[in-house]
Amino acid sequence: MNLPKPPPWVDKALCAQVGADEWFPEPEATSTATARAICARCEVRLDCLNYALANNEPYGVWGGFGVAERRRLRRSVA
């Protein structure tokens, strides 16, 4: 199976250095604070957020924004 090549900014993303559990917590998890703190220090945060918005990512924290926050962003731009 050929997987799509990740965008070039992924090489600089801090999340690539940490496990996925922080960005895709179980539904019963109460906090995404760790992921958001890492995102706040990431140099490609806006690229990540734009990617998630453009691809309508339905899960996880992208660019420091959770699912509901991205949904609100999409609505406010539409």
C-alpha positions as protocol buffer text, in pm:
chain_id: "A"
residue {
  index: 1
  type: MET
  ca { x: 0 y: 0 z: 0 }
}
residue {
  index: 2
  type: ASN
  ca { x: 135 y: 343 z: -94 }
}
residue {
  index: 3
  type: LEU
  ca { x: 71 y: 604 z: 171 }
}
residue {
  index: 4
  type: PRO
  ca { x: 66 y: 971 z: 71 }
}
residue {
  index: 5
  type: LYS
  ca { x: 386 y: 1161 z: 137 }
}
residue {
  index: 6
  type: PRO
  ca { x: 355 y: 1388 z: 443 }
}
residue {
  index: 7
  type: PRO
  ca { x: 373 y: 1763 z: 386 }
}
residue {
  index: 8
  type: PRO
  ca { x: 727 y: 1908 z: 410 }
}
residue {
  index: 9
  type: TRP
  ca { x: 657 y: 2097 z: 733 }
}
residue {
  index: 10
  type: VAL
  ca { x: 610 y: 1769 z: 923 }
}
residue {
  index: 11
  type: ASP
  ca { x: 988 y: 1728 z: 950 }
}
residue {
  index: 12
  type: LYS
  ca { x: 998 y: 2041 z: 1170 }
}
residue {
  index: 13
  type: ALA
  ca { x: 690 y: 1957 z: 1378 }
}
residue {
  index: 14
  type: LEU
  ca { x: 750 y: 1903 z: 1748 }
}
residue {
  index: 15
  type: CYS
  ca { x: 467 y: 1649 z: 1760 }
}
residue {
  index: 16
  type: ALA
  ca { x: 671 y: 1418 z: 1537 }
}
residue {
  index: 17
  type: GLN
  ca { x: 908 y: 1377 z: 1834 }
}
residue {
  index: 18
  type: VAL
  ca { x: 635 y: 1273 z: 2081 }
}
residue {
  index: 19
  type: GLY
  ca { x: 387 y: 984 z: 2085 }
}
residue {
  index: 20
  type: ALA
  ca { x: 48 y: 1018 z: 1916 }
}
residue {
  index: 21
  type: ASP
  ca { x: -141 y: 961 z: 2242 }
}
residue {
  index: 22
  type: GLU
  ca { x: -108 y: 1330 z: 2327 }
}
residue {
  index: 23
  type: TRP
  ca { x: -269 y: 1443 z: 2001 }
}
residue {
  index: 24
  type: PHE
  ca { x: -530 y: 1174 z: 1968 }
}
residue {
  index: 25
  type: PRO
  ca { x: -650 y: 1113 z: 2324 }
}
residue {
  index: 26
  type: GLU
  ca { x: -910 y: 853 z: 2408 }
}
residue {
  index: 27
  type: PRO
  ca { x: -1265 y: 994 z: 2422 }
}
residue {
  index: 28
  type: GLU
  ca { x: -1271 y: 972 z: 2801 }
}
residue {
  index: 29
  type: ALA
  ca { x: -949 y: 1176 z: 2833 }
}
residue {
  index: 30
  type: THR
  ca { x: -1013 y: 1503 z: 3006 }
}
residue {
  index: 31
  type: SER
  ca { x: -724 y: 1716 z: 2886 }
}
residue {
  index: 32
  type: THR
  ca { x: -525 y: 1800 z: 2578 }
}
residue {
  index: 33
  type: ALA
  ca { x: -311 y: 2047 z: 2775 }
}
residue {
  index: 34
  type: THR
  ca { x: 16 y: 1866 z: 2704 }
}
residue {
  index: 35
  type: ALA
  ca { x: -44 y: 1865 z: 2329 }
}
residue {
  index: 36
  type: ARG
  ca { x: -148 y: 2229 z: 2330 }
}
residue {
  index: 37
  type: ALA
  ca { x: 162 y: 2330 z: 2527 }
}
residue {
  index: 38
  type: ILE
  ca { x: 386 y: 2155 z: 2277 }
}
residue {
  index: 39
  type: CYS
  ca { x: 197 y: 2310 z: 1985 }
}
residue {
  index: 40
  type: ALA
  ca { x: 243 y: 2656 z: 2138 }
}
residue {
  index: 41
  type: ARG
  ca { x: 621 y: 2616 z: 2103 }
}
residue {
  index: 42
  type: CYS
  ca { x: 614 y: 2463 z: 1752 }
}
residue {
  index: 43
  type: GLU
  ca { x: 745 y: 2666 z: 1459 }
}
residue {
  index: 44
  type: VAL
  ca { x: 508 y: 2500 z: 1210 }
}
residue {
  index: 45
  type: ARG
  ca { x: 192 y: 2536 z: 1420 }
}
residue {
  index: 46
  type: LEU
  ca { x: 9 y: 2747 z: 1161 }
}
residue {
  index: 47
  type: ASP
  ca { x: 102 y: 2509 z: 878 }
}
residue {
  index: 48
  type: CYS
  ca { x: -36 y: 2225 z: 1087 }
}
residue {
  index: 49
  type: LEU
  ca { x: -360 y: 2408 z: 1163 }
}
residue {
  index: 50
  type: ASN
  ca { x: -406 y: 2508 z: 800 }
}
residue {
  index: 51
  type: TYR
  ca { x: -350 y: 2147 z: 694 }
}
residue {
  index: 52
  type: ALA
  ca { x: -613 y: 2024 z: 939 }
}
residue {
  index: 53
  type: LEU
  ca { x: -864 y: 2286 z: 827 }
}
residue {
  index: 54
  type: ALA
  ca { x: -802 y: 2223 z: 456 }
}
residue {
  index: 55
  type: ASN
  ca { x: -837 y: 1846 z: 502 }
}
residue {
  index: 56
  type: ASN
  ca { x: -1127 y: 1866 z: 746 }
}
residue {
  index: 57
  type: GLU
  ca { x: -942 y: 1652 z: 1002 }
}
residue {
  index: 58
  type: PRO
  ca { x: -1211 y: 1498 z: 1224 }
}
residue {
  index: 59
  type: TYR
  ca { x: -988 y: 1393 z: 1515 }
}
residue {
  index: 60
  type: GLY
  ca { x: -709 y: 1513 z: 1738 }
}
residue {
  index: 61
  type: VAL
  ca { x: -525 y: 1833 z: 1820 }
}
residue {
  index: 62
  type: TRP
  ca { x: -376 y: 2011 z: 1519 }
}
residue {
  index: 63
  type: GLY
  ca { x: -189 y: 2339 z: 1547 }
}
residue {
  index: 64
  type: GLY
  ca { x: -303 y: 2369 z: 1907 }
}
residue {
  index: 65
  type: PHE
  ca { x: -674 y: 2346 z: 1820 }
}
residue {
  index: 66
  type: GLY
  ca { x: -908 y: 2063 z: 1913 }
}
residue {
  index: 67
  type: VAL
  ca { x: -1194 y: 1928 z: 1703 }
}
residue {
  index: 68
  type: ALA
  ca { x: -1462 y: 2166 z: 1834 }
}
residue {
  index: 69
  type: GLU
  ca { x: -1233 y: 2469 z: 1798 }
}
residue {
  index: 70
  type: ARG
  ca { x: -1152 y: 2382 z: 1437 }
}
residue {
  index: 71
  type: ARG
  ca { x: -1521 y: 2335 z: 1366 }
}
residue {
  index: 72
  type: ARG
  ca { x: -1589 y: 2687 z: 1500 }
}
residue {
  index: 73
  type: LEU
  ca { x: -1304 y: 2827 z: 1291 }
}
residue {
  index: 74
  type: ARG
  ca { x: -1444 y: 2669 z: 974 }
}
residue {
  index: 75
  type: ARG
  ca { x: -1789 y: 2809 z: 1048 }
}
residue {
  index: 76
  type: SER
  ca { x: -1656 y: 3158 z: 1114 }
}
residue {
  index: 77
  type: VAL
  ca { x: -1467 y: 3160 z: 782 }
}
residue {
  index: 78
  type: ALA
  ca { x: -1753 y: 3015 z: 576 }
}
